[in-house]
Amino acid sequence: MATTELVYPLAFPKSVVHKCEICGKAASRMCSKCRVTYYCSEEHQAADNIGIHDKICSTLASLRLKQPFLPSEEERRERDREIRDRKIHLVGVTRMIGERHVFQDRFEAAVPAALASLKLAIEVHGPRSVELIPSYLILAEASLGLKQLNQCWEYLSQAQYTVLQQHEQAPLAITSQLARNMAQLSIARKEYDDAARHLANDIYDASLCYGTEHHKVAGGYFLLGKVFKLMNRNEVTESLYTQVTQMWYNFLRRLLQSRVVFSDMDAILGKKDEDDEDELTSSSKLDLSTEAEAFNTLQTLLNYRLETQQTNPMTQELNKIHHCLTILYFLARDYIQVHDSMNKIKDCTIQDIEDDQQRILKFLEQLGQMKALMKRQQQQN
């Protein structure tokens, strides 16, 4: 945990004004570890530490400290390129952490992460770039989760304005996510027709960007199912939720069948992944935000199925959801939960699930044998 050091504004030159990382007010304290991040209060420093700062403190120090003079212009350009690349990487990291906070309903923690990504994106791309929109959208989702609907609308309006100004440069992935966030705000306002319209735009753009069966499209169908449920059109919700389950089921099974799941064994054997030989494209890897979204979605689907089980028993759908959760726990290396989730699959007639279970059990057995062998060798030595 980063510690605090008090600072006094009058001690700095007139041209130097340090502002709070969270609210932008005049700072009265700073992080004593990196010494480049400032806050107006202990509360805001604590919020930033919980949300993002503890994870990027040392990196920020290397980016914000004054750089030494280099005599060669070529050396300076190379250093600037390196700093830019590191900032771009940090934008991605802070956004991913912010998204994970949102999917885990940790909305207060998501705000500092999104603000950090926004500031870094402005430094790299400028204040009017479409590259800023993902950060605005995370801030909007966090504000929505905190029931700050007006603040949510302000962030979405900024994102919308940027898209209109840079329409030809706005990627479909961004316009899709913007439409999804607009739909979430409409749901909160109980404007269900508007929400359905936004989600139609979301699904259309996401399908063009990723393909109609991609798991990133599933989020639009999932929210659309929620809208129809709120409108008491349960037959449509039933169909959409079934489709969402199948999309995540297909995606997670592909992950299971890849060699990504053997990372534990590879680590023990000292192997490293070769990017050129990786059969899994970067778009299908299970990053932290995707993992959090999957858990959130599947748990909601599971609760829905359990609630409707008495009136509409669908054992096959329940089995698929439990199997998806089994794979997620397996990928997260939570092997105790793997067995618990696997045991909830009842009367399964789907061969895919049976084959996957055998694959998981075989891997866990091999991993246990390998660890036992290494432990014996260490004791002998």
N, C-alpha and C positions, 0 to 999 in steps of 0.2 A: 504494500500500500504506500503510495506516495505521501510524503509529509509536507507540512506547510512552513513557509517562511514569510513573515510580514514584509511588505514593501511600502515605501512612502513616495507618493507621486512627486513631491517637491525635490526629492533627491535625484530625479532624472532631468536631463536637459529639456527645455521648453518644447522642442520639436518631437520629443519622445512621449507618447501617450500609450500606456498599456491598458488593455481592456479585458473585461471578463470573458473567458472562453465560452460561457453559456449565454449570458444576456447582453454583453457588449458595454456594460457600465464600467466606470473607472475602477481599476483593480487596486486592491489593498493587500493582496497576498499572492504568492506564487508557489509552484511546485518546487520543493527544495532539491529534488532529484534531477530533473531536466533543466530547471531554471529558465525556461523559455515559455512556460504556460502560466497564465495569470487568471485570478478570480476576484470577484467582489466580495465573496463571503465563504465561510467554511462549508455552508450547505451546498453551494454550487460546486465547490471543489469535490465534495463527497459524491455528488451526483455524477460528475464527470469521471471520477475514478471508477465508480460502479459501471457506468455505461461504456467507457472506451479507454480512458487515459492510461490506466495501469497496463494496458496491452500495447500501447504505442509510445509510451513515455520516452524510452531511449532513442527510438527512431525519430521522434520529433526534435529531440535535442540536436541530433546530427544534421537535420534539415534546416532548423531555424537559427542556429548559432552562426555568427559572422564567419564567412569563409576566408581562409588565408589568401593573400595576394599571390597570383601566379604570373610570371613574366611573359609566358607564351600565350598568344591568343588561341592557338590550337588547344592548349591545355585547358584554358578557360571554357572553350566551347565544349570540350569533352566532359568537363566537370558539370557544366550546366545540363548536358544531356543526361548524365548519370542522376543528377538531382531530380530532373523532370521524370525520369523513369521510376525512381523510387517514390515520388509523389503519386504517380499514376497507380503504382502497385498499392500504395497505402489507401488511395481512394477506394479501390476494390475491396480491401480488407475491412475498412471501416463500414462500408455499405453492407457487406456480408454480415458483419456482426450486428449492425442495426436491424437488418431484416430478420436475423435470428431472434433478437429481442422482441420484435413485433410478433412473430409467430408463436413465441412463448408467452405472450401477453405481458411482457415486461416493458411497458410503454414508456415509463419514465426513464429507463435505461437506454431506450432506443434514441431518444432525443439527442443526447450528447454525441452518440456515434454518428448520427445523421448530420449533425451540425459540423462535426469534424470532417466528414466526407465532403460536405458542401464547400467549406472554406478551402480545402485542398483542391477541389475541382475548379473553383474560381481562380486560384493561383495558376493552375495549369492551363485551363481552357478559356478563361475570361468570364465576365459576368453575364453574358447573353447566350452562352453556348447551350446546345441541347444536352451536352454531357452533364449539366447540372440537374436535369429533370429527375433522374433516379433518386437523388438526395432529397429533393422536394417531396417526392412521393413517399419516401420513408417517414419524413417529418409529418406528412399529412396523415398517414396511417397511425402514427404514434399519437397525434392530436385527436384523431377519431377515437382511439382506444381510451384516451383520457377524458372523453366526452367534451372536448373543446371543439365544437362543430364550426364555429366561426374561424378559429385558427386553422382548422383543416381546410376550410374553403379558401383561405388566403394562400396557403401553400399550393393548392390545386389550381387556383387562378393564375399564380405565377408560372406554374408548369404549362398550363394551357396557353398563356400568352407567349411563352417561349416557343411552343410548338407552332403557333400561328405565324410567328416571326420567322421561324426557320423550318417551315413546313417541308420543304424538299429534302432537308437534311435530317429530319426526325426519323429514326429507325422504327420499323413496325413493332419491335419489342417494346419500345418506349411508349408509343401511342396505345398499344394494347394495355400496358400497365396503367397508363393514365386513365383510360376508359374504365378499368377495373376499380381504380380508386374512386372515380366519380360515382360508380355504382354503389360502392360501400357507403359513401356519404349519403346517397339517395335512400339507401336502406335505413340508415340511421334516422333520416328525416321522414321515414315511412312513405316515401314517394316511389312506390314499387314499379309503376309503369316506366318512369324515368330510369330506374335501376335496370330493368329488363332491356331497355334500349341501349344503355351504355354497355351492358354485358354482351349484347349482340355484336357491337362494334369491337369489343375486346376479343371475343372468340374469332371473329373474322380476321382481324389483324394478326392475332397469335397463330392462327392456322396458316396464314400466308407466310409467316416468318419461320415457324418451326415444323409445320406439317400437322395435319388434322388429328393425328393420334398421339402427338407429343404430350408429355406430362405437364409441360408449361401451359398447355391449353386447358388442362383439367381444372385449373383454378377458376376459370370463367364458368365452366359447366357447373362446378360445385356451388358457386355463389348464385347462379341462376336457379339451381335446385332449391336453395334457401329462399329465394324470392318467391318462387311458386308455392313453397310450403307456407310462407307467410300469407299468401293469397288463397290458401286452402285448396290449392290444386295439387293434391297429393299424388295423383296418377302421373303427372309430369315430373314431380320431384322424384318419384320412384324410378322412373326411366333415366333421369339425369344422374342420380346417385349410382345407379348400376353402371352407367358409362364411365363415371369418374373412377369407380373401383377397378374396372377393367383396365383403364389407362395407367393407373399406378401399378397395378398387378403386372402388366406387360413390361413397364419400365424397370421395376425392381427385380423381376426375374432376369432381365438382360444383365443387370448389374451383378446379380448373383452368379451368373454363368461366366462372367468375365474373370480375369485373374486378379482384379482389384480386391476381391474378398480374401485372397491368399496373402495379403500384406503381412499378417502376423507371422506366417511361416517364412516368408521371404526375409523378414527382419531377423528372425532367429538364424537363418542360414547366411545372412550377410549379403543378400541380393539387393540390387537397386533396380527400379523401374527404368526402362528405356522408352523415352517418349515416342521414338519412331516405331517401336514395336508394339506399342500399346494399342490394343484392338478397340479400346473405348475412347471415343472422341471426347474432347473437353466439354462439349455441350451436354453430355450425358453423365458426367461425374456427379457424385453425391456430395455437394458442398454443404456447409453448415446450415445455410438458409434453406436449401432444398430439403435437407433432413428434417429441419424444424417444421417446414410446411407439410411434409408428408405425415409426420406424427400428428400434427394438428388436424389435418383433413381426415386421416384414417380413424382417429379417435372419435371425431364427430360422426363419421359414417357408422362406426361400430355402435355408438350410443343410439343412433337412429334405428339401426336394425334391431337392437335389443328391445327398444321401446315398441316396435311394431311386430315383434316376433310372435306374440300371441294371436294377433289378427291376421298376420301375413307371414307365416314361417318361410324363411329363405335360407336354409342351411348352407347351400352352395355359396351364397353371397357372404355369409358370416365366415365361412372357411377361407374365402379369398382374402377377406380383410385381416383375419388372424394370421394368414400366411404372409401378407404384406408386412405386418408388424413384426413377424418373426424375422424376415429378411432385414428389416431396418435395425432391429436389435443386434442381429448378427454383424451387419456392417459397422455398427457402433461399438462392437466388441463387448456388448453386455450379454455374456453367454448364459447367465442365470435367467434373465428375462427371455432368452431364446427358448429355453426348455419350457418355461411357464406358458409362453405364447403358443408354442408348438402343441402342448397338451390340450389346448382349448379347441383344436381342430377335431371335429367329430364326424364320424360316418362319411369320410371323404371318398368321393368317387372320381376325383380329378387326378389323373395320372401325373400331371405337371407338378402338383403339390407333393405327391409321394416321392417323385424323383428328386425334387429340391430338398426335401427333408433328409433323404439318404445322403445327398451331397454334403449337407451341413453337418450331419452326424459323423460322417467319415472324416471331414476336415477337423472337427473338434477332437475326435479320437486320435488322429495323427498329431495334432498340436499337443495334446496331453502326453502322448508317448515321447515326443521330442523334448518337451520340457522336463519330463521325468528322467530321460537319458542324460540331459545336460546337468541336472541336479546331482545325479549319481557321479558323473565325471568330476564335478566340482568338489564333491565330498572326498573322492579318491585322491585328488590332487592336494 
